[in-house]
Every structure is written in C-alpha cells, then in structure tokens.
Amino acid sequence: MNINKIRVVFYKVLQVTVFMTVLAISTALTVNLFSSFSDDPIQKILWIVLGCTIEIASVYFLSLAKAYFEKETWGKVLVFTFTYLALSTVSLISNTGYSLSSIETKNNQVALAIETSDTTNIDRKISNLEEAIEEAKIDREDLRTQKRELPADWDTRKKVLSEAIDEKTKSIDKMNNELDELYTTKQGLVKEESIESVGSRDIFSALGNDKLDGNSVRLYLMLFISFIIEVVKALTCGTYPLKEEEENIEEVTPEPVVVQEEPIIPEPKNTFQMNIDKAEMFKYIDALMADGIERLRQDQAISEETGIPLLRCKSYRKQLLAMSYDNKPLMQSKRGVGSWANYPKKTIVKLLDIQQKLNIA
C-alpha cells in the first residue's frame, strides 16, 4: 500500500478521534448543566435534546463556514461563522456553568459538615459542664452537712469547711458562666470565614493567594479548559462536502458527453506548454477519472487520497481544461453542473504523452 495513503488515513483517523472526543466532552458538560434546569422528567429530556442540538449545530455551521471559505463565498462565510460563534459561546458558558454548579454543591456540603461538627462539639461541652456542675453541687452539700454536724466548739474545723464551701460555690458560678456562653454560641453560630470545597483545599487553595481563593482558581481553570476545547473542536472539524449544484442559481443542462472510440492520434500542434511531473500527472488523472468521465472528482479529495499537494492538483486541472484535441477540449467544467471529460482516460493519457514529447523536443 502507498505510504502516502497510509499517512493520510492515519492523520484523518487521528483528526476524527480528537474531534469526536472533544465534542463528546463539550456535549456532556452542556447536557449536564441543561438537565439541571428542571426536575420534571419531560422538561429534563427537552433540555437534554436542546443541549445536544446546540453542540451539533455549532459543528455543522462551522463545517459550512470552512467549505464556503475555500470557495471564497465571503457572505456565507460571515453568516455561518457568526452563527457558530454564537452557539459556541452558549457551549462555553455551559461548560463554565458546570464548574460553578460544582463549586456551589461542594460548598454547601462542606458548610453543612462543618456546621454539624461545630454543633456537636458544643453539645458535648455543654453536657460535660452540666455534669461537672451537678457533681460540684453534691460536694458542696456534703461539706455543708459536715459543718452542721460538728460540735459547737470546733471553730477551726468549721472555718476550714466554710472556706471549702466558698471555693465550691465560686467553681459552680464559673462553670455556670461558661455554660451560658456555650448556649449563646450555639444559638448564634455564624461562620465568618469563607468555606472552600473539599476538592479545592489541597490543590486549588495552594494555587490561590490572598486576592484569589481556591474557587476562583477552579473557575478560571475551567474557563481556560473550555476555551481550549472550543479551539480544538474548531481546528479538527472537517469541511462540509458542498455539492456544486448548491451554488447554481438556475438549473443548467450539461452538454451531452460523447464518448469517442480511441482515435488514431496524429501529432498535435504544440499550442500549450505543459509544466508537469509526468508520473504525478498520470497519478492525478487516475484519481480524477476514477468515477468515470461523466463526473470528475474534486481536487480536495484527490489530494487527501494521493498525497499530491492541493495547489498542484489545481494546477493539473487547469492545464487539462486548457488543452484540446481536434478542436474539442479534453475536459470541460461548468458552474452548477460540474466537470466532465470528452475523451476516455486512455486517450487523454496518450495525448499528454505525445504533448510532453513535443515540449521536450
């Protein structure tokens, strides 16, 4: 198999693979955001269909813009390019919206987890303090009982017990004050610092600074990735295969093609100086007339198949259209109809061979 054909096929497959991958990613992000617009099953399906339609339509209009750019139809190029840019902007916003919704969801989850954790800690402290207060009250009552049961002349012992009772009372008052503060904190729990998402704490927070928090880093990174997706999609998108009939304003009936038998060819007049690589020219003619003489193939397809540069393909076609035999062009082309040959391939090759020999002579 020709190495040029293998290379062309490989790069074509690679291009299609990359294009389908980025299109699938972009569509998935758009559909994910659109599907969140409604909880109703029917509306959700409609939103999903709309998201897929926007992605497919943007690619379709881009391929049309590329096709008309090659044909230098600038009006249509501007219309289709503007339409593509409008649809791709929707796709870009959708991709960014996915990142924003992800950040919001993570923040809510973390906020709830932190709030629950703080409340649990306060409840545990309150419970411990209440138990400590009750134990202190019991100890104080024991001391008071011991003081009442002492004989009247035991003044020193009574003084010691009184001091211990005062210390217990002060301790109980202090714990009551702490308990009141905990209740106040529990009722008015307010988080003053912004809460970053769990996924951002390690990587995105490290990338941020005092002016740019982790969520902002995530948002800008997603914007950049979305932009790269759109650029790759635009570069790898193929060209829409326009039919020449689409450019015709009114229907044109082609002249009937008369296939002549192989003539006895005299030496033609050297009226056209060919500038060709003989082997490459014949290779081009083989691909050009592969579908018969009634309809010649496009140069773009021939270039991709044979590996002959597109500019040389167009040069060969121009030379063939300019040549004639027996006052009849070898090939003809008409706007809205296409191109066709007036002689079989074998005859044209023989005429070119003779013409080249005359040029060399």
VODREN-938466 format. One line per field, with one value per residue (C-alpha): residue number from 1; x, y, z; residue in three letters. Coordinates in Angstrom, 1 decimal. Layout:
VODREN-938466
nr (NUM/...)
x (X/...)
y (Y/...)
z (Z/...)
rest (ALA/...)
***
This chain:
VODREN-938466
nr (1/2/3/4/5/6/7/8/9/10/11/12/13/14/15/16/17/18/19/20/21/22/23/24/25/26/27/28/29/30/31/32/33/34/35/36/37/38/39/40/41/42/43/44/45/46/47/48/49/50/51/52/53/54/55/56/57/58/59/60/61/62/63/64/65/66/67/68/69/70/71/72/73/74/75/76/77/78/79/80/81/82/83/84/85/86/87/88/89/90/91/92/93/94/95/96/97/98/99/100/101/102/103/104/105/106/107/108/109/110/111/112/113/114/115/116/117/118/119/120/121/122/123/124/125/126/127/128/129/130/131/132/133/134/135/136/137/138/139/140/141/142/143/144/145/146/147/148/149/150/151/152/153/154/155/156/157/158/159/160/161/162/163/164/165/166/167/168/169/170/171/172/173/174/175/176/177/178/179/180/181/182/183/184/185/186/187/188/189/190/191/192/193/194/195/196/197/198/199/200/201/202/203/204/205/206/207/208/209/210/211/212/213/214/215/216/217/218/219/220/221/222/223/224/225/226/227/228/229/230/231/232/233/234/235/236/237/238/239/240/241/242/243/244/245/246/247/248/249/250/251/252/253/254/255/256/257/258/259/260/261/262/263/264/265/266/267/268/269/270/271/272/273/274/275/276/277/278/279/280/281/282/283/284/285/286/287/288/289/290/291/292/293/294/295/296/297/298/299/300/301/302/303/304/305/306/307/308/309/310/311/312/313/314/315/316/317/318/319/320/321/322/323/324/325/326/327/328/329/330/331/332/333/334/335/336/337/338/339/340/341/342/343/344/345/346/347/348/349/350/351/352/353/354/355/356/357/358/359/360/361)
x (0.0/1.2/3.0/1.3/-2.1/-1.3/-0.1/-3.2/-5.5/-3.6/-3.9/-7.5/-8.4/-6.4/-8.2/-11.6/-10.8/-9.6/-12.7/-15.2/-13.5/-13.7/-17.2/-18.3/-16.8/-18.3/-21.7/-21.6/-20.9/-23.6/-26.2/-25.2/-26.0/-29.1/-30.6/-30.4/-32.8/-35.8/-36.8/-39.7/-38.8/-40.3/-38.7/-35.4/-35.5/-36.3/-33.4/-31.0/-32.2/-31.6/-28.1/-27.2/-28.8/-26.7/-23.5/-24.2/-25.5/-22.4/-20.2/-22.4/-22.3/-18.5/-18.0/-20.2/-18.1/-14.9/-16.4/-17.5/-14.2/-12.4/-14.8/-14.3/-18.0/-17.5/-21.1/-22.0/-18.6/-19.6/-23.1/-22.1/-19.1/-21.2/-23.8/-21.0/-19.6/-23.0/-23.6/-20.1/-20.5/-23.5/-21.4/-18.5/-20.9/-22.4/-19.0/-18.2/-21.7/-20.9/-17.8/-19.9/-22.6/-19.9/-18.3/-21.7/-22.6/-19.2/-19.5/-23.0/-21.8/-18.7/-20.7/-23.2/-20.5/-18.6/-21.8/-22.8/-19.4/-19.3/-22.8/-21.8/-18.7/-20.7/-23.3/-20.6/-19.0/-22.4/-23.1/-19.7/-20.2/-23.7/-22.4/-19.5/-21.8/-24.1/-21.1/-19.8/-23.3/-23.3/-19.9/-20.9/-24.0/-21.7/-19.5/-22.4/-23.8/-20.4/-20.3/-23.7/-22.8/-19.6/-19.7/-20.2/-16.6/-14.9/-14.3/-11.2/-12.7/-15.8/-13.6/-11.9/-15.2/-16.6/-13.6/-14.1/-17.8/-16.9/-14.4/-17.1/-19.6/-17.1/-16.3/-20.0/-20.6/-17.7/-19.0/-22.5/-21.0/-19.2/-22.4/-24.3/-21.6/-21.8/-25.6/-25.2/-22.6/-24.8/-27.8/-25.8/-23.4/-22.0/-19.2/-17.1/-14.6/-15.4/-15.5/-13.7/-14.8/-13.2/-11.6/-10.1/-8.4/-5.3/-4.7/-6.7/-6.1/-2.4/-2.6/-4.5/-3.4/-4.8/-6.6/-7.6/-9.2/-9.4/-12.8/-11.6/-8.7/-11.0/-13.3/-10.5/-9.0/-12.4/-12.8/-9.3/-10.1/-13.5/-11.7/-9.2/-12.0/-13.7/-10.4/-9.5/-13.1/-12.8/-9.4/-10.3/-13.8/-14.0/-15.2/-18.8/-18.8/-20.7/-22.3/-21.6/-25.3/-25.9/-24.1/-26.1/-28.9/-30.7/-30.6/-28.1/-28.4/-25.0/-23.9/-24.2/-21.0/-19.9/-17.5/-15.3/-13.6/-9.8/-8.7/-5.7/-3.8/-1.7/1.0/-0.9/0.1/2.2/-0.1/0.2/3.4/2.9/4.7/4.2/5.7/4.7/4.3/2.4/0.2/-0.9/-1.5/-3.7/-5.6/-6.2/-7.8/-9.6/-11.4/-11.8/-15.6/-15.9/-15.7/-19.2/-18.3/-14.7/-13.7/-12.8/-9.2/-9.5/-10.5/-7.7/-5.1/-6.1/-6.1/-2.9/-0.8/-0.4/-0.4/-3.7/-2.1/-0.5/-3.8/-5.5/-2.6/-3.0/-6.8/-6.2/-3.8/-6.1/-9.1/-6.9/-5.9/-7.9/-7.8/-9.5/-11.0/-12.6/-11.4/-10.1/-12.2/-14.8/-16.3/-19.5/-20.7/-23.6/-23.0/-19.5/-16.6/-16.5/-14.2/-14.8/-12.4/-11.6/-8.8/-6.6/-6.9/-6.1/-3.0/-1.8/-2.4/-0.5/2.4/2.7/2.4/5.2/7.5/6.9/7.7/10.9/11.8)
y (0.0/3.5/5.1/8.5/6.8/5.3/8.6/10.4/7.7/7.8/11.6/11.5/8.9/10.9/14.1/12.4/10.8/14.0/15.9/13.3/13.2/17.0/17.1/14.4/16.2/19.5/17.9/16.1/19.3/21.2/18.5/18.2/21.8/21.9/18.9/20.7/23.4/21.3/18.3/17.4/14.3/15.6/19.0/17.4/15.4/18.5/20.4/17.5/17.4/21.2/20.9/18.2/20.2/23.3/21.3/19.5/22.7/24.6/22.0/21.9/25.7/25.7/23.0/25.1/28.2/26.3/25.0/28.4/29.9/27.5/28.7/32.3/32.9/35.6/36.4/32.9/32.6/35.6/34.3/30.8/31.9/34.3/31.5/29.2/31.8/32.4/28.7/28.1/30.9/29.1/26.0/27.9/29.4/26.0/24.5/27.3/26.9/23.3/24.4/27.0/24.5/22.0/24.7/25.6/22.0/21.3/24.5/23.5/20.0/21.3/24.1/21.6/19.2/21.9/23.4/19.9/19.3/22.6/22.0/18.5/19.8/22.5/20.0/17.7/20.6/21.6/18.1/17.8/21.1/20.2/17.0/18.9/21.4/18.7/16.9/20.2/20.9/17.5/18.0/21.4/19.9/17.2/19.9/21.9/18.7/18.0/21.6/21.4/18.1/19.4/20.2/23.9/24.3/23.1/26.5/25.7/22.8/24.8/27.6/25.1/23.7/27.1/28.0/24.8/25.5/29.0/27.6/25.1/27.9/30.0/27.0/26.4/30.0/29.9/26.8/28.3/31.3/29.1/27.1/30.4/31.3/27.9/28.2/31.7/30.4/27.5/29.8/32.4/30.1/32.2/31.2/34.3/32.8/31.5/27.8/26.2/23.0/19.7/19.2/22.7/22.6/20.7/21.8/24.9/26.6/26.1/27.8/30.7/33.7/36.4/38.0/34.8/32.0/28.3/28.6/31.4/29.4/26.5/28.8/30.4/27.0/25.7/28.8/28.1/24.4/25.3/27.7/25.0/22.6/25.0/25.8/22.1/21.5/24.3/23.1/19.4/20.0/18.8/20.7/20.2/18.5/21.0/20.0/22.2/22.3/24.3/27.2/27.3/30.0/28.4/24.9/24.3/21.3/19.9/19.3/15.6/13.8/11.9/9.1/8.6/5.5/5.6/7.7/7.4/10.3/12.5/14.7/17.6/21.2/22.3/25.1/24.5/24.3/21.8/22.2/18.8/15.8/13.1/10.3/12.6/14.0/10.5/9.6/12.6/11.7/8.2/9.6/12.4/9.9/7.1/7.5/7.7/10.5/11.9/13.4/14.3/14.1/17.2/18.2/18.2/14.5/13.7/15.5/13.6/10.3/10.5/12.9/15.3/18.9/20.6/23.5/21.1/19.3/22.6/23.4/20.0/20.5/24.0/22.6/19.8/22.2/24.4/21.5/20.4/17.8/18.1/21.5/19.9/20.4/17.3/18.3/20.8/22.5/24.4/26.2/24.4/21.3/20.1/18.8/16.1/14.6/14.4/11.6/8.3/8.3/6.1/8.7/11.6/9.9/9.2/12.8/14.1/11.7/13.0/16.6/16.2/14.7/17.7/20.0/18.2/18.3)
z (0.0/-0.9/2.1/1.3/1.6/4.9/6.2/5.0/6.5/9.8/10.2/9.1/11.8/14.4/13.5/13.7/17.0/18.6/17.2/18.5/21.9/22.5/21.0/23.4/26.4/25.4/24.8/28.2/30.1/28.2/28.8/32.4/33.0/30.9/32.6/36.0/34.8/35.7/37.9/35.6/33.6/30.3/30.6/31.6/28.4/26.3/27.9/27.1/23.5/23.3/24.6/22.1/19.3/20.1/20.1/16.8/15.2/16.1/14.4/11.4/10.8/11.4/8.7/6.3/7.1/6.2/3.0/1.8/2.8/0.4/-2.3/-1.3/-0.8/1.8/2.6/3.6/5.4/7.6/8.3/9.2/11.2/13.3/13.9/15.0/17.4/18.9/19.5/20.8/23.2/24.7/24.9/26.6/29.2/29.8/30.4/32.9/34.5/35.2/37.2/39.1/40.0/41.1/43.4/44.9/45.6/47.2/49.3/50.6/51.5/53.4/55.1/56.4/57.5/59.4/61.0/62.2/63.5/65.5/66.9/68.1/69.8/71.7/72.7/74.1/76.1/77.5/78.6/80.3/82.1/83.3/84.8/86.5/88.0/89.4/91.0/92.4/94.0/95.6/97.0/98.4/100.1/101.7/103.1/104.5/106.1/107.7/109.1/110.7/112.4/114.0/117.8/118.7/120.0/116.8/115.4/113.5/111.6/110.8/109.4/107.1/105.9/105.3/103.1/101.1/100.6/99.3/96.8/95.5/95.2/93.1/91.0/90.3/89.4/87.0/85.3/85.1/83.3/80.8/80.3/79.5/76.9/75.2/74.9/73.4/70.9/69.9/69.3/67.3/65.4/62.5/60.3/59.4/57.0/53.5/53.2/50.3/48.7/49.7/46.3/46.4/49.8/48.7/45.1/44.3/47.6/47.2/43.8/45.2/47.3/49.4/46.4/44.6/46.6/45.6/44.0/41.7/40.6/39.8/37.8/35.7/35.1/33.8/31.6/30.1/29.5/27.9/25.6/24.6/23.9/21.6/19.8/19.3/18.1/15.5/14.3/13.9/12.5/8.9/5.8/4.7/1.3/-0.7/-4.0/-6.9/-7.7/-4.5/-6.0/-9.1/-9.3/-12.2/-13.5/-16.3/-18.5/-19.3/-22.8/-23.7/-23.3/-26.4/-25.6/-28.6/-29.6/-29.2/-32.2/-34.3/-32.8/-35.1/-33.6/-32.1/-32.5/-29.6/-28.6/-24.8/-22.8/-20.0/-16.7/-15.1/-13.4/-15.8/-13.2/-10.8/-13.6/-14.6/-11.0/-10.7/-13.8/-12.5/-9.3/-11.2/-13.5/-11.0/-11.1/-14.9/-17.4/-16.8/-13.4/-12.4/-8.7/-6.5/-6.0/-2.3/-2.2/-4.7/-2.7/0.5/-1.3/-3.3/-1.2/-4.1/-2.8/-3.3/-5.3/-7.8/-8.1/-9.1/-11.5/-13.2/-13.6/-15.0/-17.6/-18.6/-19.0/-21.3/-23.6/-26.6/-29.4/-32.8/-31.8/-28.7/-25.1/-23.3/-20.3/-19.5/-16.4/-16.0/-12.9/-11.3/-13.4/-12.5/-14.6/-17.2/-19.8/-23.5/-24.1/-22.3/-19.8/-22.0/-24.9/-22.6/-21.2/-24.8/-25.9/-22.8/-23.6/-27.1/-26.0/-23.4/-26.0/-28.3/-25.4/-24.7/-28.4)
rest (MET/ASN/ILE/ASN/LYS/ILE/ARG/VAL/VAL/PHE/TYR/LYS/VAL/LEU/GLN/VAL/THR/VAL/PHE/MET/THR/VAL/LEU/ALA/ILE/SER/THR/ALA/LEU/THR/VAL/ASN/LEU/PHE/SER/SER/PHE/SER/ASP/ASP/PRO/ILE/GLN/LYS/ILE/LEU/TRP/ILE/VAL/LEU/GLY/CYS/THR/ILE/GLU/ILE/ALA/SER/VAL/TYR/PHE/LEU/SER/LEU/ALA/LYS/ALA/TYR/PHE/GLU/LYS/GLU/THR/TRP/GLY/LYS/VAL/LEU/VAL/PHE/THR/PHE/THR/TYR/LEU/ALA/LEU/SER/THR/VAL/SER/LEU/ILE/SER/ASN/THR/GLY/TYR/SER/LEU/SER/SER/ILE/GLU/THR/LYS/ASN/ASN/GLN/VAL/ALA/LEU/ALA/ILE/GLU/THR/SER/ASP/THR/THR/ASN/ILE/ASP/ARG/LYS/ILE/SER/ASN/LEU/GLU/GLU/ALA/ILE/GLU/GLU/ALA/LYS/ILE/ASP/ARG/GLU/ASP/LEU/ARG/THR/GLN/LYS/ARG/GLU/LEU/PRO/ALA/ASP/TRP/ASP/THR/ARG/LYS/LYS/VAL/LEU/SER/GLU/ALA/ILE/ASP/GLU/LYS/THR/LYS/SER/ILE/ASP/LYS/MET/ASN/ASN/GLU/LEU/ASP/GLU/LEU/TYR/THR/THR/LYS/GLN/GLY/LEU/VAL/LYS/GLU/GLU/SER/ILE/GLU/SER/VAL/GLY/SER/ARG/ASP/ILE/PHE/SER/ALA/LEU/GLY/ASN/ASP/LYS/LEU/ASP/GLY/ASN/SER/VAL/ARG/LEU/TYR/LEU/MET/LEU/PHE/ILE/SER/PHE/ILE/ILE/GLU/VAL/VAL/LYS/ALA/LEU/THR/CYS/GLY/THR/TYR/PRO/LEU/LYS/GLU/GLU/GLU/GLU/ASN/ILE/GLU/GLU/VAL/THR/PRO/GLU/PRO/VAL/VAL/VAL/GLN/GLU/GLU/PRO/ILE/ILE/PRO/GLU/PRO/LYS/ASN/THR/PHE/GLN/MET/ASN/ILE/ASP/LYS/ALA/GLU/MET/PHE/LYS/TYR/ILE/ASP/ALA/LEU/MET/ALA/ASP/GLY/ILE/GLU/ARG/LEU/ARG/GLN/ASP/GLN/ALA/ILE/SER/GLU/GLU/THR/GLY/ILE/PRO/LEU/LEU/ARG/CYS/LYS/SER/TYR/ARG/LYS/GLN/LEU/LEU/ALA/MET/SER/TYR/ASP/ASN/LYS/PRO/LEU/MET/GLN/SER/LYS/ARG/GLY/VAL/GLY/SER/TRP/ALA/ASN/TYR/PRO/LYS/LYS/THR/ILE/VAL/LYS/LEU/LEU/ASP/ILE/GLN/GLN/LYS/LEU/ASN/ILE/ALA)
***
